[in-house]
């Protein structure tokens, strides 16, 4: 089983495509993410750490705005849930 989930969020409304490489959430609900955008795919990734629930909210908002994902939203939800899969 992989230790990361790659999520490609489609561009929209002037926003670039975004690739997120999401690690499994920690026991306290934090998740480390490396991200790239279509503005410069060759750039070094931007590392961040955030709450799993906050990241899920951000991805759900992108879907509501009509942006495509490379996975079903349920896959991302299960990955970010406590205990993940």
N, C-alpha and C positions, 0 to 999 in steps of 0.2 A: 504494500500500500504506500502511496506517495505521501511525502511530508508537506507538499505544497499543492495548491490548486491555482491553475492559471485561469484568469477571468479577463476576457476581452470585452470591453464596454464600447459599443459603437459610438461614433461621433454624432453630434446633433446640435442644432441651434448655435452654430459657431464654435462648439466645443470639439476638441480633437478626440480621436479614438484614444482609449487608455487601456494598457495592459497591466493587470495587477497579478503579482505572484504572491499568493496569500499562504502563510504558514498556518499550521494547526493552532487553534487558540490555546492559550495557557490555562491552567486551572482557575485563574482569577479573571478569565474572560478577555484577556488582552491578546492582540494578534499583531504579528510583524508582517509588513507588506513592503514589497519592492515594486515600484511602478515606473512605467515609461509612457510617453504619449507619442502620437503620430507627428507631433511637431518636430521630433528628432528621435527616431527609433534607435539611432546609434549612440545616443548619449548614455552616460552611466545611469543606472536606476536611482530613483529617489527612494531612500529607505524611510519608513515611518512605522510608528507603533501606535495603535489606537484600540478602542474597545471593539470587540466583535460586533456588538449590537449597533454601534455607531457606523461601522463600515457597512453592515447589512442595510441600515437605513439609507445610506448614501447610494448603494447599488439599487435598492428598491425605488428610490426617487428617480434614478436614471431610467429605469424601466418604465415608470409612469410617464416620463417625458418622451417615451417612444424610442429610446435608444436600445439597440439590440445587444444581446449577450451571446457568448459562444456556448453557454450551458443553460439549462432550464434554471429558473430562479430557485426552484426547490433544491437543486443540487447545491447551490451557494448557501441557501438557508441551512441545510443539514450540515455542511462543512463548518459553518460559523456557530452552530448550536453548541451549548455546553456538552462536552463528551464527543462531539463531532461524529464523523463516520469514517 
